[in-house]
Structures are given as structure tokens and as C-alpha cells.
Amino acid sequence: MPTEATFFLAGLFIIAAATGWAFARYSSHGELDSIPDTINADYLRGLNLVLNRQTEEALELFVEMAKIDEDALETHFALGHLFRRRGEVDKAIRVHQNLLARPGLDPEQRDQALFSLGQDFLSAGLFDRAETLFSELDKSPTLGEAALRNLVDIYEREQEWDKAIETHRELEMLTEEKSIEVAHYHCELAEQARLSGDLGLARQHLKGSVRTTSGAFRASLIRAAICQEENDYLEAAQLYEQILASDPRLMVEVLPELLSCYHKNNRETEFESYLKNIINKNPELDNIIAYAAILTDINESKVVDSCVQSFIINHGVLSSFIGINDSSSKSKQLSENDINRITDGLKTLADLIPRYRCTICGYRSEKLLWHCPSCKTWESVRPVHDFKLQNLIH
Ligand SMILES: [Zn+2]
């Protein structure tokens, strides 16, 4: 339902149009009495209908006015936009279709009407009709770029990655800027091919992802998964280690796979050395490894166990649960029972809150997403690494 503000705003548009129109006539002819009374009266009648919430009748009137009033195009575009913003898309479509049917539109006005109608269809979820209109505008000197961006939006929603790649190539030619999205589209295609068992095709798609930094982690994760499927655990482990070296926040995703690769080649001792080495270089990894181990139930590594122990002992709230409050008792080894009790509780706690958050807009999700559905940024969603233990204190 339209709100009071809708009617007020629509009224403002109409008043602005009517007075603008009157001013134009006054300035060019020098006499106020040259305003045709019929059009002036129509605007006032339209305003009256809007203010009385008779939007259907007001719409009919505006549509008729659009056919005869050469000077009111902008007003009608604004009105159509307003209807769409308020969710009255059917009315927006009628306004824009009537504008398009008007004879004598210049190419720029026609492009604007087509674009607005395309946006109406997009809002209504009629993607195929929106796609047709935006495709007509891809060479428009004024709206070509905006039309291509809307096409990309449609192809992303429909997961038509080939078309999205093609459209981005057109955008790149127009803006002379490299699109980071293309790497991710190739990753989408590679992942689809991998899941359908066509590893050769998956590798081929991955070649297209090597063009920007964005998408590199994701491509490496897919490449490592392909290596695992081909039993090349050595190569897979190297790829996982490269990913962790670049972004340790992906520990939850990578650590279980990495451990599995070392296991497959009976390299458990080397796995321990690898972990010791990265913790020596960056002691903050201790907590990140503990977090990943608790969430993914890793308990067959001494180094990982020690990370989990020190995480519990050094955490004020957790250590108080098991009676370790002073520095002397902190040197004690925790019993397996204590550790299991706490890690089970932490895992349950972590399962209650979304583990990932967009670093740009704060959108939270249950799983790792490469494209934030809220702000549409690529690779901005990352693990939170927080059990929200402060919630237990209150
Ligand atoms: Zn976001």
C-alpha cells in the first residue's frame, strides 16, 4: 500500500511540473495568459486525485497527459520511478509503456523509456523481458553501460555464467577496466564441471580465473579439490598451504582438507612440523587453529591439541569453568574429559550463530559465500572466529 509520503511526493512532482511548465510559458511568451487552461487544469485535477489517494484514476489521467504534453516527459519518468519504488510496478510499467508508444521521441528519450521499462520488469522478477530490453540498449551512448550492468545482474541471479562473462567483456571494452567478477564466473563454471565429474573441463575453466587477485583463493581451493580427486595429495597439500599463507582466515575450510592430504600420504609427522613452523612465524595462528579444530572436530594432531588447550587455559571465561584461575594452575595439563566437555559446548555455541560475516556491510551467513548477497561485493565474506563467549557472562 502506498504511504502518505508517496502521495505527498507524487504531489510535489506534479506541482513542480505544473509550475515549471507555467514558468517556461511565462518566460518564452512574456504573458501568463498564454498558458492553455486545459493542461493546467489537468495537472491540478491529477494532484487532487493523488492527494485523495485515487491513484488508479490519477494514473489514467497522467497517461492521457503524457500523450499530449510535450513538456512533461521528465515528470512522467519521475512518476514511473516513484510507482516502481513503492512496489506498484504494474503502474510503473503502464506509465513507461505509454511513454514508449508516444510518437516523436528522440533516440535519447526512447532509450530512457526502454531502460525504465527494463527496470520495471527487473523489479517485477520478469527477467527474460528485462533482458530483452537491456540487450537492445547495449550500444546506447547514454545508457549502454548501465544496461550492461543490469544484464550482468540478471545473469548472476539466473546463474548464466557464460553470458555473464560475455557481458563483462563488453563492459571491459567500454570502461577499459578489468572486471574482477569474471574470475569468479570461471570458478563457478569450474566448480559445476568438477561436481559433474568432468575434471578436464574444470581445469580448463580455471585457466580463465587467472586474471585478477580476486578469485585466486577460490580457484586454488577448486584446484586443490581436483588434485585430491586425482589422488595427487602432495600437490593438493601445497595448494592448501599457499592459501593459508595468503589468508589464514580460511583455516576452517582448509585445515581438515590439509590434514587429510597429509594422512593419505602417511606424512603425519610432517604435518606436525608444518603447523609448528607456521605458528612460530605467526603466534596468532594458535587461536585460529584452535577455532578451526573445535569446529571441525580435529583431534588427531598433538600440535592442534596443544592449540586447543592453550585457547581454553588462556581464556578467562573457559578456564573458570574448570577451576583454572591462577597462574600456577595454568601450567597443568587439562584432562581429556575437560577438553571434550568444553569443546563440545563451544561447538554447540558456534552452531547457534552465523559463522561468517561480510567485512564490508556486516551481512551474516552460515557458510562461506564468495559473493555477498547484500552489498554484492566479491570475496568480502569471511569467518568471524569468535565463539561469542561474552553472551555467557550476561
Ligand atoms: Zn556485504
Residues whose N, C-alpha, C, O or C-beta is under 5 A from the ligand:
A	BS01	ZN	C358 I360 C361 G362 Y363 C372 S374 C375 K376
